[in-house]
Amino acid sequence: MKEAKFVKRKKPNYKRAIVLILVLLGVLYLFSNLESILSLFLK
């Protein structure tokens, strides 16, 4: 008998997924506006 049948599967962690998506969107937003942000700092 294999005991693999009885292993509990982890439920998907939706909070972590939402946070990761928000971080990814934030990073993409920063990269898209990198030129204007750098020009503000280099004035």
Secondary structure, 3 states (H helix, E strand, C coil): CCCHHHCCCCCCCHHHHHHHHHHHHHHHHHHHCHHHHHHHHCC
